[in-house]
Amino acid sequence: MKQLPENLLHEGYILIPKALLKRQINDKAPGELEALLQVLIHANYSETTYKIQQIDIVCQRGESVISQQHWSQLFQWSRSKTLRFFQKIQEEGIIKIIPHQKGIFHIHINNYDFWTGCISPEAREEKKKEKSEAFDVFWDKYHETMQKPKQYVARAHREWDKLTKEEQQTAIDHIEEVYYHTNDTRFIPLAATYLKDKAFLNEYID
């Protein structure tokens, strides 16, 4: 398998039902690409504890404790070829083999959430925090510039979430422009209305 390009996980995803993928793969002896797909579809979707050789093994999301013999059967390869394959994809940074006593074969798929098109809980929280901080910047700047009372924040937040990231930045950048082109400050809109009507996209002739 060739070294994976760095931008491989940034070019979108194709969602394929696991059951269909398993049937397609099992129709023939797999090559390395098919073997990698087998690894991805047999990884744990959620944390599970297994008892193997009287030892409790916690298998996290994106991990597997399938034996090398079982992998060989799935790949329709010899044990030695299977082991070489796992060593190779570990060297390429695709997986990490977690050492255990008694020969338990435990693998961790690096960036599993990206492989499966998901956002990790940590990334989701970070994204949520960034969105919240951007709204706070808008909210404070809007009311400071427009000299309006801070009202209906939930409604404004809903309208904010409907905007693209670029529109959100434009909404912040154009607050002063809208203010200075409003002849009668009594008609300055509420923040929620400003966002809903996309007043920040208005064009003015000076």
C-alpha positions as CSV (number, residue, x, y, z in Angstrom):
1,M,0.0,0.0,0.0
2,K,1.4,3.4,-1.0
3,Q,1.9,6.1,1.6
4,L,-1.4,7.9,2.1
5,P,-1.5,11.5,0.9
6,E,-1.9,14.0,3.8
7,N,-5.1,15.5,2.2
8,L,-6.8,12.1,1.8
9,L,-9.3,12.7,4.6
10,H,-10.2,16.2,3.4
11,E,-11.8,15.3,0.1
12,G,-15.2,14.1,1.3
13,Y,-16.7,10.7,2.0
14,I,-18.9,8.1,0.4
15,L,-21.3,6.4,2.9
16,I,-21.7,2.7,2.2
17,P,-23.8,0.4,4.4
18,K,-21.5,-2.0,6.2
19,A,-23.6,-5.0,5.3
20,L,-23.3,-4.3,1.6
21,L,-19.6,-3.6,1.9
22,K,-19.0,-6.9,3.7
23,R,-20.8,-8.8,0.9
24,Q,-18.8,-7.1,-1.8
25,I,-15.5,-7.7,-0.1
26,N,-16.3,-11.3,0.6
27,D,-16.9,-12.0,-3.0
28,K,-13.2,-12.3,-3.7
29,A,-9.8,-12.6,-2.0
30,P,-9.1,-9.0,-1.0
31,G,-6.0,-7.0,-1.8
32,E,-4.6,-4.4,0.6
33,L,-7.4,-1.8,-0.1
34,E,-10.1,-4.4,0.6
35,A,-8.2,-5.5,3.7
36,L,-8.1,-1.9,5.0
37,L,-11.8,-1.6,4.4
38,Q,-12.3,-4.8,6.4
39,V,-10.3,-3.3,9.3
40,L,-12.5,-0.1,9.2
41,I,-15.8,-1.9,9.1
42,H,-14.9,-4.4,11.9
43,A,-13.7,-1.8,14.3
44,N,-15.8,-1.1,17.3
45,Y,-18.4,1.6,16.9
46,S,-18.6,2.2,20.6
47,E,-16.7,1.2,23.7
48,T,-17.1,-2.4,24.7
49,T,-15.4,-4.6,27.3
50,Y,-14.4,-8.2,26.3
51,K,-13.2,-11.0,28.4
52,I,-10.3,-12.7,26.6
53,Q,-8.3,-15.4,28.4
54,Q,-9.8,-14.4,31.7
55,I,-8.7,-10.7,31.2
56,D,-11.1,-7.8,30.8
57,I,-10.1,-5.8,27.7
58,V,-11.6,-2.4,27.2
59,C,-12.0,-1.9,23.4
60,Q,-12.6,1.7,22.6
61,R,-14.5,3.2,19.6
62,G,-12.3,2.7,16.6
63,E,-10.4,-0.3,18.1
64,S,-10.5,-4.1,17.6
65,V,-9.4,-7.1,19.6
66,I,-10.1,-9.6,16.7
67,S,-7.4,-12.3,16.7
68,Q,-4.8,-12.5,14.0
69,Q,-6.2,-15.9,13.0
70,H,-9.7,-14.3,12.6
71,W,-8.2,-11.5,10.5
72,S,-6.5,-14.0,8.3
73,Q,-9.8,-15.7,7.7
74,L,-11.5,-12.4,6.9
75,F,-8.7,-11.4,4.5
76,Q,-8.4,-14.9,3.1
77,W,-4.6,-14.6,3.6
78,S,-1.9,-16.5,5.4
79,R,-1.1,-15.6,9.0
80,S,2.3,-14.3,8.0
81,K,0.9,-12.0,5.2
82,T,-1.8,-10.7,7.6
83,L,0.9,-9.8,10.2
84,R,3.0,-8.1,7.6
85,F,0.0,-6.1,6.5
86,F,-0.7,-4.9,10.0
87,Q,2.9,-4.0,10.6
88,K,2.9,-2.0,7.3
89,I,-0.2,0.0,8.1
90,Q,1.2,0.7,11.6
91,E,4.4,2.1,10.0
92,E,2.2,4.3,7.7
93,G,0.4,5.7,10.7
94,I,-3.0,4.2,9.9
95,I,-3.2,2.1,13.0
96,K,-1.4,1.5,16.3
97,I,-1.0,-2.0,17.7
98,I,-1.6,-1.9,21.5
99,P,0.7,-4.4,23.3
100,H,-0.9,-7.0,25.6
101,Q,0.2,-10.0,27.5
102,K,-0.8,-13.5,26.3
103,G,-0.7,-12.5,22.7
104,I,-4.0,-10.5,22.5
105,F,-4.1,-8.7,19.2
106,H,-5.5,-5.2,20.0
107,I,-5.4,-2.4,17.3
108,H,-6.4,1.2,17.4
109,I,-7.3,3.0,14.2
110,N,-5.8,6.5,14.1
111,N,-8.3,9.2,13.2
112,Y,-11.2,6.7,13.2
113,D,-13.8,9.5,13.3
114,F,-12.3,11.1,10.2
115,W,-12.3,7.8,8.4
116,T,-16.0,7.3,9.2
117,G,-17.0,10.9,8.4
118,C,-17.7,11.8,12.0
119,I,-16.6,14.6,14.2
120,S,-15.1,13.6,17.5
121,P,-16.7,14.8,20.7
122,E,-13.7,17.0,21.4
123,A,-13.8,18.5,17.9
124,R,-17.5,19.0,18.2
125,E,-17.1,20.8,21.5
126,E,-14.3,23.0,20.1
127,K,-16.5,23.9,17.1
128,K,-19.4,24.7,19.3
129,K,-17.2,26.9,21.4
130,E,-15.9,28.8,18.4
131,K,-19.4,29.4,17.1
132,S,-20.5,30.7,20.6
133,E,-17.5,33.0,20.8
134,A,-18.1,34.4,17.3
135,F,-21.7,35.1,18.3
136,D,-20.7,36.8,21.5
137,V,-18.4,39.1,19.5
138,F,-21.2,40.0,17.2
139,W,-23.7,40.4,20.0
140,D,-21.5,42.8,22.0
141,K,-20.3,44.8,19.0
142,Y,-23.8,45.2,17.5
143,H,-25.4,46.6,20.7
144,E,-22.4,48.8,21.5
145,T,-22.4,50.3,18.0
146,M,-26.2,50.5,17.5
147,Q,-26.8,51.6,21.0
148,K,-29.7,49.3,21.3
149,P,-30.8,47.3,24.4
150,K,-29.8,43.6,24.3
151,Q,-33.1,41.8,23.6
152,Y,-34.2,38.4,22.2
153,V,-30.8,36.7,22.4
154,A,-32.2,33.2,21.7
155,R,-33.9,34.5,18.5
156,A,-30.8,36.2,17.4
157,H,-28.8,33.0,18.1
158,R,-31.1,31.0,15.9
159,E,-30.7,33.4,13.0
160,W,-27.0,33.4,13.5
161,D,-26.8,29.6,13.2
162,K,-28.5,29.8,9.8
163,L,-25.7,31.9,8.4
164,T,-22.5,30.5,6.8
165,K,-19.2,31.3,8.5
166,E,-18.5,33.9,5.8
167,E,-21.9,35.6,6.3
168,Q,-21.3,35.6,10.1
169,Q,-18.0,37.4,9.6
170,T,-19.6,39.9,7.2
171,A,-22.4,40.5,9.7
172,I,-19.8,41.6,12.2
173,D,-17.7,43.6,9.8
174,H,-20.6,45.6,8.4
175,I,-22.3,46.7,11.6
176,E,-20.7,50.2,11.5
177,E,-21.6,50.6,7.8
178,V,-25.3,49.8,8.5
179,Y,-25.3,52.2,11.5
180,Y,-23.8,55.1,9.6
181,H,-26.3,54.7,6.7
182,T,-29.3,54.6,8.9
183,N,-30.7,58.2,8.9
184,D,-33.1,57.7,11.8
185,T,-31.7,55.6,14.6
186,R,-35.3,54.8,15.7
187,F,-35.4,52.4,12.7
188,I,-32.2,50.5,13.6
189,P,-33.3,46.8,13.7
190,L,-33.0,44.4,16.5
191,A,-30.0,42.1,16.2
192,A,-32.2,39.2,15.3
193,T,-33.9,41.2,12.5
194,Y,-30.5,42.4,11.2
195,L,-29.4,38.8,10.9
196,K,-32.7,37.5,9.5
197,D,-33.0,40.2,6.8
198,K,-29.2,40.0,6.1
199,A,-29.0,43.8,6.4
200,F,-25.3,43.4,6.4
201,L,-25.4,42.7,2.7
202,N,-27.1,46.0,1.8
203,E,-25.3,48.1,-0.7
204,Y,-25.1,51.9,-0.2
205,I,-24.4,54.8,-2.5
206,D,-22.5,57.6,-0.7
